[in-house]
């Protein structure tokens, strides 16, 4: 698994997972990227560290800004991935002498972030002329937003090699929610050709950004429903051994807020942390039961194993082991509830560097190189700055 093979649990064959040249089953490396606007620069830094450490993902899963980063990774050859990530994040970062001036006066990027609200971000989004007609003007679901993301469509088409993406060397999955049915849908390159529209649908956060229609159905940002798309890989069939890097940017834990301003920040963290822990806790239980079924099946006498009932019940068992490494972005000095629109050059640089250093530390520690209980299907390794 891309330079990760010393743990025996990561090299055992998994029935149905797909053979490799020597007849064994290839484990997979998975990168899961949360939504979070400008905070996504942290994910790019983590990817840089992984790539320099010799780890390239077999499968990238993302929501919102995580979907954009994921597409830039999966939609380019390995040698082009970091340059494209740099090109995107350099393009959307902004710098102004006034930013530093206001920063000296107020320990926050609030004034710079207000500039983003007023003017948008080049190459990403800009004010929507339709919005000037008022909130009640019926302009259609694809125009009912404060901003238009036409600049993002051009950027994605410039930076993503969709021919490369749809050759499926690296699997890409992005999540979006159907506006009409509220059903979460994952668009997967292993099942269909993907285009810029699928990536934009995953990042269409209302009311800021407009819905994106795919096959006649309007979609919004998948983060509305599930901002941490970890369940995609944990529920995947066939099950197989995996090393999963989940890169999270919202703080599930925090101190008690003491002002309305702090309440706004804490509320946002709670909303977009998106029940990641509870999702994984449920999956831990399910995978443990699958391992229990597997071990119990070994106790059945050989002569009974051809019984159709035994085969049916035994099919619920599973030997796969998934190591889940959860990286959590650190809090930066002066950040507040507007941190996800902090596209200042200094903010983007700080986030990227934090992700890079965190990724390097995780690779040095290699927490997945550990003994695993025979009944454990998911092994969680928390890594926080």
Number of C-alpha atoms within 10 A of each C-alpha: 18 13 9 17 12 12 13 11 24 25 19 17 19 21 15 11 18 14 13 10 7 7 9 15 20 21 28 19 21 22 23 28 30 31 32 25 18 21 26 28 31 29 32 29 26 25 29 23 22 19 17 12 15 12 17 22 24 19 23 27 29 33 32 30 26 34 31 27 29 28 32 25 27 30 28 22 16 14 9 15 23 19 13 19 23 15 13 22 21 14 15 20 20 20 13 10 7 11 20 16 11 15 15 11 8 12 11 19 23 21 17 21 20 14 16 19 16 10 13 21 21 15 19 19 21 21 19 19 12 17 17 10 10 8 12 8 11 11 13 10 14 14 18 22 24 21 23 23 25 14 14 22 17 13 18 23 12 12 19 23 19 20 13 14 24 21 13 19 16 23 22 27 27 32 31 34 24 21 17 9 10 13 13 19 15 20 20 19 21 17 12 10 15 21 19 17 15 24 30 30 29 31 33 26 21 15 12 17 25 27 29 26 18 12 5 7 12 19 32 28 32 30 29 22 18 23 27 30 27 23 15 15 20 22 12 9 10 12 19 25 25 24 22 24 24 23 28 28 27 25 17 17 10 9 7 9 13 8 8 9 11 14 15 14 16 21 12 16 19 15 16 23 22 20 14 17 12 10 15 17 12 11 17 19 13 16 24 20 18 22 21 19 19 19 17 12 18 11 8 11 8 9 7 11 14 9 9 10 10 13 13 10 12 18 12 14 19 22 24 25 27 26 24 22 21 18 22 21 23 17 15 12 8 12 16 20 17 16 21 18 22 27 26 21 17 15 22 22 17 17 24 24 20 23 27 22 16 23 27 19 14 21 15 10 11 12 16 23 15 13 9 16 9 13 17 20 27 24 18 17 16 13 17 12 12
